[in-house]
Amino acid sequence: MASSTAEQLPTTVVDSGISSLHPDILETHILTRLDGTSLAAASCTDRRLRSLSTQPDLWTTICTSTWPSTNTPRLLHLISSFPDGPRSFFSSSYPILHRSTNSSPYSDPPSPPPVGLISALDIYYNGKPIISKVQETDTATEWFRRSPFRIDVLDPKEVVATSIQHPGDGDTCRKLAEENISLSWIMIDPIGRRAANLSSHKAVSVERHWLSGEVQLRFASIMGGDKGTTELVQCGVVMTCDISKTGDLQVTEVSLQLEDMDGVHLMGKESLVILHKALKGENVTKVGREVGVGVRKRYGEYQEMKRERKERQIKLESTLDMACLLAMGAFAFLSGLWGLCVSLLK
């Protein structure tokens, strides 16, 4: 009889499932070991897990471990004031932005652009954070609105050392940057309580200067412009590194700029309107990190669209130049013919 009971015990435990565990065990020893996407999936399984998986403290821990830059009193207070607290901040900031191919007829009522923006930057090497910075930008000044839009998170002479060994050749450098380095740039509207990640997570292009060895990584998201989905804008984050005396990479610049399809950097006023729409989810769609492996392909498609656009402009300009030359030739011919007629009549 005892043997029969012992054999039935594992089946009983399995049948009862995870719901048989005490809430303290679930919350302390299981849910705290999950990342944000796993925790969100767990909250969809049953009502009990949903109640435990939506605790603000749990999501605050996930936010600060995913993005160490958010672990400041200012940002922690701000994140807690989001509509659904740190859980909604994570759901807004984790996905990757990409341009929307459809313009929805339904949108939020017009609202003024934010008077201030907060940038939370985190750079990772092999999944571990190596740089975390927070930068606040005042967007209400005339200087900001009339100047080319650019946000730098490092001071002009600031250099951040890393333990990343500088690769010897260009191919190794490109592979290291594409596979081992990732970047997150969360743009936060502190008044509207909105956030979006403007980075592609992985670099879309890597360039290495042949002489100095300086490495430049570009992370980019493509979004709809001020005119909707027909005009696209590149939101580019550029990370520049050079070689330290010990042979390691050191970060010398991390900046964010917006440029149109002609390669022209947008002004502050234009950029603010586009970022405001992106923060509200207009002209963009959000894709998960697991889909984000195609960011280089999408960036390549965008570059191809730029190339085709430039070719069309060149053809159009050539046609206009030819038309002008023909018009000038026709005018010269008619003028000469007119003069000849006048002289004959005399």
Solvent accessible surface area in square Angstrom, and as a share of the most:
residue,aa,sasa,rsa
1,M,196,0.87
2,A,83,0.65
3,S,74,0.48
4,S,50,0.32
5,T,85,0.50
6,A,66,0.51
7,E,128,0.57
8,Q,113,0.50
9,L,109,0.54
10,P,79,0.49
11,T,80,0.46
12,T,83,0.48
13,V,87,0.50
14,V,113,0.65
15,D,111,0.58
16,S,53,0.34
17,G,35,0.34
18,I,75,0.38
19,S,55,0.36
20,S,69,0.44
21,L,62,0.31
22,H,103,0.46
23,P,51,0.32
24,D,89,0.46
25,I,78,0.40
26,L,1,0.00
27,E,61,0.27
28,T,80,0.46
29,H,103,0.46
30,I,52,0.26
31,L,2,0.01
32,T,77,0.45
33,R,193,0.71
34,L,57,0.28
35,D,85,0.44
36,G,2,0.02
37,T,64,0.37
38,S,47,0.30
39,L,0,0.00
40,A,40,0.31
41,A,62,0.48
42,A,18,0.14
43,S,2,0.02
44,C,107,0.64
45,T,93,0.54
46,D,55,0.29
47,R,213,0.78
48,R,78,0.29
49,L,13,0.06
50,R,114,0.42
51,S,65,0.42
52,L,21,0.11
53,S,0,0.00
54,T,43,0.25
55,Q,67,0.30
56,P,83,0.52
57,D,117,0.61
58,L,14,0.07
59,W,4,0.01
60,T,45,0.26
61,T,86,0.50
62,I,13,0.06
63,C,1,0.01
64,T,24,0.14
65,S,78,0.50
66,T,36,0.21
67,W,1,0.00
68,P,40,0.25
69,S,4,0.03
70,T,0,0.00
71,N,92,0.47
72,T,47,0.27
73,P,118,0.74
74,R,114,0.42
75,L,1,0.00
76,L,57,0.28
77,H,133,0.60
78,L,6,0.03
79,I,4,0.02
80,S,69,0.45
81,S,45,0.29
82,F,10,0.04
83,P,120,0.75
84,D,82,0.42
85,G,10,0.10
86,P,5,0.03
87,R,56,0.20
88,S,21,0.14
89,F,0,0.00
90,F,12,0.05
91,S,69,0.45
92,S,28,0.18
93,S,0,0.00
94,Y,45,0.17
95,P,24,0.15
96,I,6,0.03
97,L,3,0.01
98,H,36,0.16
99,R,63,0.23
100,S,12,0.08
101,T,97,0.56
102,N,119,0.61
103,S,80,0.52
104,S,74,0.48
105,P,120,0.75
106,Y,184,0.70
107,S,78,0.50
108,D,75,0.39
109,P,107,0.67
110,P,136,0.86
111,S,45,0.29
112,P,114,0.72
113,P,42,0.27
114,P,6,0.04
115,V,85,0.49
116,G,15,0.14
117,L,3,0.01
118,I,2,0.01
119,S,0,0.00
120,A,0,0.00
121,L,0,0.00
122,D,0,0.00
123,I,0,0.00
124,Y,21,0.08
125,Y,54,0.21
126,N,91,0.46
127,G,63,0.60
128,K,147,0.62
129,P,64,0.40
130,I,56,0.29
131,I,8,0.04
132,S,47,0.31
133,K,59,0.25
134,V,58,0.33
135,Q,63,0.28
136,E,93,0.42
137,T,26,0.15
138,D,88,0.45
139,T,0,0.00
140,A,56,0.43
141,T,59,0.34
142,E,105,0.47
143,W,197,0.69
144,F,14,0.06
145,R,61,0.22
146,R,178,0.65
147,S,24,0.16
148,P,82,0.52
149,F,2,0.01
150,R,107,0.39
151,I,5,0.03
152,D,55,0.28
153,V,11,0.06
154,L,12,0.06
155,D,96,0.50
156,P,137,0.86
157,K,193,0.82
158,E,49,0.22
159,V,73,0.42
160,V,29,0.17
161,A,80,0.62
162,T,20,0.11
163,S,100,0.65
164,I,4,0.02
165,Q,114,0.51
166,H,23,0.10
167,P,11,0.07
168,G,65,0.62
169,D,74,0.39
170,G,28,0.27
171,D,109,0.57
172,T,64,0.37
173,C,2,0.01
174,R,100,0.36
175,K,122,0.52
176,L,29,0.15
177,A,1,0.01
178,E,41,0.18
179,E,104,0.46
180,N,44,0.23
181,I,1,0.01
182,S,8,0.05
183,L,1,0.00
184,S,2,0.01
185,W,0,0.00
186,I,0,0.00
187,M,0,0.00
188,I,0,0.00
189,D,4,0.02
190,P,14,0.09
191,I,124,0.63
192,G,32,0.31
193,R,82,0.30
194,R,69,0.25
195,A,2,0.02
196,A,0,0.00
197,N,5,0.03
198,L,1,0.00
199,S,1,0.01
200,S,1,0.01
201,H,45,0.20
202,K,56,0.24
203,A,0,0.00
204,V,14,0.08
205,S,35,0.22
206,V,10,0.06
207,E,114,0.51
208,R,80,0.29
209,H,88,0.39
210,W,203,0.71
211,L,130,0.65
212,S,70,0.45
213,G,3,0.03
214,E,71,0.32
215,V,2,0.01
216,Q,71,0.32
217,L,1,0.01
218,R,64,0.23
219,F,0,0.00
220,A,7,0.06
221,S,4,0.02
222,I,8,0.04
223,M,1,0.00
224,G,3,0.03
225,G,0,0.00
226,D,81,0.42
227,K,166,0.71
228,G,16,0.16
229,T,30,0.17
230,T,119,0.69
231,E,40,0.18
232,L,1,0.00
233,V,4,0.02
234,Q,4,0.02
235,C,0,0.00
236,G,4,0.04
237,V,0,0.00
238,V,21,0.12
239,M,2,0.01
240,T,11,0.07
241,C,1,0.01
242,D,41,0.21
243,I,70,0.35
244,S,25,0.16
245,K,213,0.90
246,T,110,0.64
247,G,20,0.19
248,D,31,0.16
249,L,5,0.03
250,Q,36,0.16
251,V,1,0.00
252,T,36,0.21
253,E,57,0.26
254,V,0,0.00
255,S,4,0.02
256,L,0,0.00
257,Q,37,0.17
258,L,0,0.00
259,E,23,0.10
260,D,30,0.15
261,M,12,0.05
262,D,74,0.38
263,G,35,0.33
264,V,89,0.51
265,H,81,0.36
266,L,15,0.07
267,M,71,0.32
268,G,0,0.00
269,K,126,0.53
270,E,83,0.37
271,S,0,0.00
272,L,1,0.00
273,V,44,0.26
274,I,6,0.03
275,L,1,0.00
276,H,12,0.05
277,K,48,0.20
278,A,2,0.01
279,L,14,0.07
280,K,36,0.15
281,G,40,0.38
282,E,40,0.18
283,N,24,0.12
284,V,11,0.07
285,T,62,0.36
286,K,85,0.36
287,V,32,0.18
288,G,23,0.22
289,R,46,0.17
290,E,133,0.60
291,V,75,0.43
292,G,6,0.06
293,V,127,0.73
294,G,20,0.19
295,V,8,0.05
296,R,84,0.31
297,K,145,0.62
298,R,41,0.15
299,Y,26,0.10
300,G,36,0.34
301,E,85,0.38
302,Y,4,0.01
303,Q,74,0.33
304,E,70,0.31
305,M,66,0.29
306,K,38,0.16
307,R,115,0.42
308,E,70,0.31
309,R,53,0.19
310,K,130,0.55
311,E,72,0.32
312,R,148,0.54
313,Q,66,0.29
314,I,91,0.46
315,K,141,0.60
316,L,106,0.53
317,E,103,0.46
318,S,61,0.40
319,T,85,0.49
320,L,98,0.49
321,D,87,0.45
322,M,110,0.49
323,A,51,0.40
324,C,74,0.44
325,L,110,0.55
326,L,118,0.59
327,A,61,0.47
328,M,131,0.59
329,G,41,0.40
330,A,52,0.40
331,F,148,0.62
332,A,63,0.49
333,F,138,0.58
334,L,107,0.53
335,S,53,0.34
336,G,47,0.45
337,L,80,0.40
338,W,178,0.63
339,G,37,0.35
340,L,99,0.49
341,C,56,0.33
342,V,50,0.29
343,S,65,0.42
344,L,136,0.68
345,L,157,0.78
346,K,195,0.82
